[in-house]
């Protein structure tokens, strides 16, 4: 590759070279999937039957040396490695490389990584998956039983058109980053948009503020290249020359560049977009896919409750007696009682394939215990497992009968192996939230 239209290449001082070497190593280490989750993600799915969740998890990878949620400790580790590498680089025979060329290629890596990362979130918002409409259980949970993060997520979920608009902005910004001439515009959009995401995560105690900072730093790096020229032109109103560096690709290098760019855009835009669209209609990732008991979805009042043959009358402060039960459309039952709930505080984005791992419906929620269940339709038995990781191993076995369409009778054993008997009566409840402001509510 050779360069044209470079009348006077910038001269790098020793200090600038040292700073560049650090940032080059820092951003390269942050951009490549140097993560403890890499092999689990890449080798954990079938490349011939890839899902949108697989692709999202790829876009979400960042430098991570510690398992679990993102942490700035990982950044400190990367910075230490970059400092050591920059010092060693400065003492090697490669200290006088063409810094203009390396700066160009570093910008390519950063803007493509930034594009992939922002598009990853863009499509799960454009097809409202990230913040789904609240479940029946959520609609029947007291406001004070939600964490700040869950309230924020549900507030976004009740306006899917706005969520789709936010996703469209992210996708647009990502597409602009794939092209050198529009990269600065895309970075500016991301800086404003993701800056708002960062503040929202701080305000609502979300778990994405580290990753939001990750995207912001990448956007700042891309924007920095044109920042001085923009400042001179707009703020100082001075004549400003455009960037004079233009890469010139010839022969196989030009063909390889086009092939790689086409593959990246096809995989992370067209394929991912199609898979996300399909997932939105057939397998929204926040809720389980397994269907629940047929025609049972709704909220039920517990009109009768027996434990070990003894009738327990309703009492607001009773931690044993169930107050109401919700059957979701999928295989989840939630139970409201005065029994304490240790909140599952998972609040950063994860796309799980298995129903047992999909915890959005209970994450950030107190006031109800959530159970996944399997149906033995031959013997009319429900096998319940508490979905909250704080209650792992808690199981109930309940026989069910349905004397009519509005009644379910459950009998069996609870988590303490006590015998229980319940009569559930379906409540014909209307939800104004589902009707919207323009539709009349008939009581």
C-alpha positions in Angstrom: 0.0 0.0 0.0 1.3 3.5 -0.8 0.0 6.9 0.1 -1.0 9.8 -2.2 -2.0 13.4 -1.7 0.2 13.9 1.3 2.0 17.2 0.7 3.6 17.3 4.2 3.2 14.4 6.5 2.9 15.4 10.2 6.1 15.2 12.1 5.8 13.3 15.4 7.7 14.4 18.5 9.2 11.9 20.9 6.5 12.7 23.4 3.7 12.2 20.9 5.2 8.9 19.8 5.3 7.7 23.4 1.7 8.7 24.0 0.6 7.1 20.7 2.3 3.8 21.6 0.4 3.6 24.8 -3.0 4.4 23.2 -2.3 2.1 20.3 -1.7 -0.8 22.6 -4.6 0.2 25.0 -7.2 0.4 22.2 -6.0 -2.7 20.4 -6.2 -4.7 23.6 -9.7 -3.3 24.3 -10.9 -3.9 20.8 -9.8 -7.5 20.3 -11.9 -10.2 22.2 -9.3 -10.6 25.0 -11.9 -12.0 27.4 -12.5 -14.9 29.7 -15.8 -15.3 28.0 -14.4 -15.5 24.5 -14.1 -19.3 24.1 -17.3 -19.9 25.9 -19.1 -17.7 23.5 -17.4 -18.5 20.2 -17.3 -22.3 20.8 -20.6 -22.4 22.6 -22.9 -22.1 19.6 -23.5 -23.7 16.3 -22.0 -21.6 13.5 -24.4 -23.3 11.0 -27.4 -22.4 13.0 -26.4 -19.1 14.5 -28.9 -17.0 16.5 -29.2 -13.2 17.1 -28.1 -13.9 20.7 -24.9 -15.5 19.5 -24.1 -12.5 17.4 -25.0 -10.0 20.1 -22.7 -11.8 22.6 -19.9 -11.4 20.0 -20.6 -7.7 19.7 -20.6 -7.3 23.5 -17.2 -8.8 24.0 -14.6 -6.5 25.6 -11.3 -7.0 27.4 -12.1 -8.9 30.5 -9.8 -10.7 32.8 -12.2 -11.2 35.7 -15.4 -13.2 35.3 -18.9 -11.6 35.8 -20.0 -8.1 35.1 -17.8 -5.5 33.5 -15.4 -3.8 35.8 -12.9 -0.9 35.5 -10.4 -3.2 37.1 -10.1 -4.8 33.7 -9.2 -1.4 32.3 -6.5 -0.9 34.9 -5.0 -4.3 33.8 -5.1 -3.3 30.2 -3.5 0.1 31.0 -0.7 -1.6 32.9 0.0 -3.9 30.0 -0.1 -1.0 27.5 2.4 1.1 29.6 4.8 -1.8 29.8 4.3 -2.5 26.1 4.8 1.2 25.2 8.1 1.4 27.1 9.4 -1.9 25.5 8.3 -0.7 22.1 10.2 2.6 22.6 13.4 0.6 23.2 13.0 -1.8 20.3 14.1 -1.5 16.7 10.5 -0.7 15.7 10.3 2.6 17.6 10.7 4.6 14.3 7.9 3.0 12.3 5.5 5.1 10.1 3.3 6.6 12.9 0.9 8.1 10.4 0.2 4.7 8.9 -0.2 3.1 12.3 -2.5 5.9 13.4 -4.7 5.3 10.3 -5.0 1.6 11.0 -5.7 2.1 14.6 -8.6 4.4 13.7 -9.9 1.7 11.3 -9.9 -0.9 14.1 -11.5 1.4 16.7 -14.3 2.7 14.4 -15.1 -0.9 13.2 -15.2 -2.2 16.8 -17.3 0.8 17.8 -19.7 0.3 14.9 -20.1 -3.4 15.8 -20.7 -2.6 19.5 -23.3 0.0 18.9 -25.2 -1.9 16.2 -25.3 -4.9 18.6 -27.5 -2.9 20.9 -29.2 -1.1 18.0 -31.0 -4.1 16.6 -32.3 -5.4 20.0 -33.8 -2.0 20.5 -35.1 -1.5 17.0 -37.0 -4.7 17.3 -38.1 -4.1 20.9 -36.4 -6.9 22.7 -34.0 -5.3 25.2 -36.9 -3.7 27.2 -40.0 -5.8 26.5 -43.5 -4.9 27.5 -44.0 -5.7 31.2 -45.2 -9.3 32.0 -48.5 -10.0 33.8 -46.5 -10.5 37.0 -44.7 -7.2 36.6 -48.1 -5.4 36.0 -49.3 -6.9 39.3 -46.3 -6.0 41.4 -46.2 -3.0 43.7 -44.1 -0.1 42.4 -42.0 -0.1 45.6 -41.0 -3.7 45.0 -38.9 -2.8 41.9 -35.4 -1.6 41.8 -34.6 1.7 40.0 -33.1 -0.2 37.1 -36.2 -2.3 36.6 -38.5 0.7 36.7 -36.3 2.4 34.0 -36.4 -0.8 31.8 -40.1 -1.2 32.1 -40.7 2.5 31.4 -38.9 2.0 28.1 -40.7 -1.3 27.5 -44.2 0.3 27.5 -43.2 2.6 24.6 -41.9 0.2 22.0 -42.0 2.8 19.2 -39.7 5.0 21.2 -37.4 2.1 21.9 -37.3 1.3 18.2 -36.5 4.9 17.4 -33.5 4.7 19.8 -32.4 1.5 18.1 -32.6 3.2 14.7 -30.3 6.0 15.9 -27.7 3.5 17.1 -27.9 1.5 13.8 -27.5 4.7 11.8 -24.5 5.8 13.9 -22.9 2.4 13.4 -23.4 2.4 9.7 -21.7 5.8 9.4 -18.7 4.5 11.2 -18.0 1.9 8.5 -17.1 4.6 6.1 -14.1 6.9 6.7 -15.8 10.1 5.4 -18.8 9.8 7.7 -17.0 8.3 10.8 -16.8 11.6 12.6 -20.5 12.1 12.3 -21.2 8.6 13.6 -18.9 9.1 16.5 -20.5 12.4 17.4 -24.0 10.8 17.5 -22.7 8.0 19.7 -21.0 10.4 22.1 -24.3 12.2 22.7 -26.4 9.0 22.7 -24.2 6.8 24.8 -23.4 9.6 27.1 -27.1 9.7 27.9 -27.0 5.9 28.4 -24.1 6.3 30.8 -25.9 8.9 32.9 -29.1 6.8 32.9 -27.2 3.8 34.2 -25.7 5.9 37.0 -29.1 7.5 37.9 -31.0 4.2 37.9 -28.2 2.0 39.2 -27.9 0.0 36.0 -25.1 -2.4 35.2 -24.0 -1.0 31.8 -22.1 2.1 32.8 -18.7 0.4 32.4 -19.6 -0.8 28.9 -21.1 2.6 28.1 -17.8 4.2 29.1 -16.1 1.7 26.8 -18.1 2.9 23.8 -17.7 6.6 24.8 -13.9 6.3 24.9 -13.9 4.7 21.4 -16.2 7.4 20.1 -13.9 10.1 21.6 -10.9 8.6 19.9 -12.6 8.6 16.5 -13.9 12.1 17.0 -10.5 13.4 18.2 -9.0 13.0 14.7 -11.2 15.8 13.3 -11.9 17.7 16.6 -9.4 20.4 16.1 -10.4 21.1 12.5 -14.1 21.2 13.6 -13.2 23.6 16.4 -11.3 25.9 14.1 -14.0 25.9 11.5 -17.1 26.3 13.7 -15.9 28.0 16.8 -13.0 30.2 15.6 -14.4 30.6 12.0 -10.9 30.1 10.5 -10.1 28.6 7.2 -9.5 24.9 7.8 -7.9 22.4 5.5 -9.4 18.9 5.3 -7.5 15.8 6.3 -4.8 15.2 3.7 -4.1 11.6 4.4 -5.7 9.2 1.9 -4.9 5.5 1.9 -4.3 4.1 -1.6 -5.0 0.4 -2.1 -3.9 -1.5 -5.2 -4.1 -5.1 -6.4 -4.8 -7.8 -3.9 -4.8 -5.4 -1.0 -7.7 -3.5 -2.5 -9.7 -6.7 -3.2 -9.0 -8.1 0.3 -10.2 -4.8 1.9 -13.5 -4.9 0.0 -14.0 -8.6 0.8 -13.4 -8.1 4.5 -15.5 -4.9 4.7 -18.4 -6.7 2.9 -18.2 -9.7 5.2 -18.3 -7.5 8.3 -21.2 -5.5 7.1 -23.1 -8.6 5.9 -22.6 -10.5 9.2 -23.2 -7.7 11.7 -25.8 -5.7 9.8 -27.8 -7.9 7.3 -27.5 -11.3 9.0 -27.8 -9.9 12.5 -30.7 -7.7 11.5 -32.6 -10.6 9.9 -31.9 -12.9 12.9 -33.1 -10.3 15.3 -36.3 -9.6 13.3 -37.0 -13.4 13.4 -36.2 -13.6 17.1 -38.5 -10.7 17.9 -41.4 -12.7 16.3 -40.5 -16.2 17.5 -38.1 -16.1 20.4 -37.8 -12.8 22.5 -34.8 -13.5 24.7 -35.9 -11.8 27.9 -38.8 -14.3 28.5 -38.8 -18.1 28.3 -39.9 -19.7 25.1 -41.5 -22.8 26.6 -45.3 -22.5 26.5 -47.2 -22.6 29.8 -50.4 -24.3 30.8 -52.9 -23.9 27.9 -55.4 -21.0 28.3 -54.2 -20.3 31.9 -52.5 -17.0 31.5 -53.7 -14.4 33.9 -53.8 -13.4 37.6 -55.6 -15.6 40.1 -56.9 -14.8 43.6 -56.2 -17.6 46.2 -59.7 -18.1 47.6 -58.7 -21.1 49.7 -55.4 -22.2 51.1 -54.7 -25.3 53.2 -51.3 -26.5 54.6 -51.1 -29.9 56.1 -54.9 -30.1 56.0 -55.3 -26.9 58.1 -57.1 -23.9 56.5 -55.2 -20.7 56.6 -57.5 -17.6 56.3 -56.2 -14.5 54.5 -53.8 -12.4 56.5 -51.8 -9.6 54.9 -48.7 -10.3 57.0 -48.8 -14.1 56.5 -45.5 -15.4 55.0 -46.9 -18.8 54.3 -50.3 -18.2 52.7 -50.3 -17.2 49.1 -52.2 -14.0 48.2 -52.4 -14.3 44.4 -50.8 -16.4 41.6 -49.9 -15.4 38.1 -49.7 -17.8 35.2 -47.7 -16.3 32.3 -48.2 -17.3 28.7 -44.8 -19.0 29.0 -43.9 -21.6 31.6 -43.6 -19.3 34.6 -45.7 -19.0 37.7 -45.2 -16.2 40.1 -46.6 -16.2 43.7 -47.2 -13.1 45.9 -47.1 -13.6 49.6 -45.5 -11.8 52.6 -42.5 -14.2 52.4 -39.3 -12.2 51.9 -37.7 -12.1 48.5 -33.9 -11.7 48.1 -33.7 -9.7 44.9 -31.8 -11.0 42.0 -29.8 -7.9 41.1 -28.6 -9.0 37.6 -28.8 -5.7 35.6 -26.5 -5.9 32.7 -27.3 -7.2 29.2 -27.1 -10.9 28.7 -28.7 -12.9 26.0 -29.4 -16.5 27.1 -30.6 -19.4 25.0 -31.9 -21.6 27.8 -35.1 -20.8 29.6 -33.6 -21.5 33.0 -31.1 -18.7 32.5 -33.6 -16.1 31.3 -34.2 -14.1 34.4 -35.4 -10.7 33.2 -39.0 -11.2 34.6 -37.7 -11.6 38.2 -34.5 -9.6 38.1 -34.8 -6.3 40.1 -38.1 -7.4 41.5 -39.3 -8.2 45.1 -42.7 -9.0 46.3 -43.1 -12.2 44.2 -41.4 -15.6 43.9 -41.0 -16.8 40.4 -41.1 -20.5 39.4 -40.4 -22.1 36.1 -42.4 -25.3 35.6 -42.7 -28.4 33.5 -46.1 -30.0 32.8 -46.8 -33.7 33.1 -50.1 -33.5 31.2 -50.7 -37.3 31.5 -50.8 -37.2 35.3 -51.8 -33.6 35.6 -48.7 -32.6 37.6 -46.7 -29.3 37.6 -43.1 -29.5 38.7 -42.0 -26.0 39.9 -38.4 -24.7 40.4 -37.7 -21.4 41.9 -35.9 -19.3 39.3 -34.2 -16.9 41.7 -30.5 -18.0 42.1 -30.8 -17.2 45.8 -33.3 -20.0 46.2 -31.6 -22.6 44.1 -33.0 -26.1 44.6 -36.4 -24.9 45.9 -38.9 -27.2 44.3 -42.7 -27.8 44.5 -44.7 -30.7 43.1 -48.4 -29.8 42.5 -51.3 -31.7 41.0 -53.7 -29.6 39.0 -57.3 -29.8 38.0 -59.5 -27.3 36.1 -63.1 -27.7 37.0 -63.9 -24.7 34.8 -62.1 -22.1 32.6 -61.8 -19.6 35.5 -60.7 -22.0 38.3 -57.5 -24.0 38.9 -57.1 -26.3 41.9 -53.5 -27.1 43.0 -52.5 -29.8 45.6 -49.2 -31.3 46.5 -46.1 -30.4 48.4 -44.2 -27.2 48.9 -40.5 -26.6 49.3 -40.6 -27.8 52.9 -42.5 -31.0 51.9 -45.6 -29.7 53.6 -48.8 -30.7 51.9 -50.7 -27.7 50.4 -54.1 -27.3 48.8 -55.1 -24.1 46.8 -58.2 -23.0 45.0 -57.3 -20.3 42.4 -60.0 -18.0 40.9 -59.1 -16.0 37.8 -59.5 -12.3 38.0 -60.9 -10.6 34.9 -58.5 -7.7 35.2 -58.2 -4.9 32.6 -54.9 -3.1 32.1 -55.3 0.5 30.9 -51.5 0.4 30.0 -52.3 -2.1 27.3 -55.2 -0.1 25.9 -53.2 3.1 25.5 -54.6 6.6 26.1 -56.8 6.7 22.9 -58.8 3.6 23.6 -61.7 3.5 25.9 -61.6 1.3 29.0 -64.9 -0.5 29.7 -65.2 -1.4 33.4 
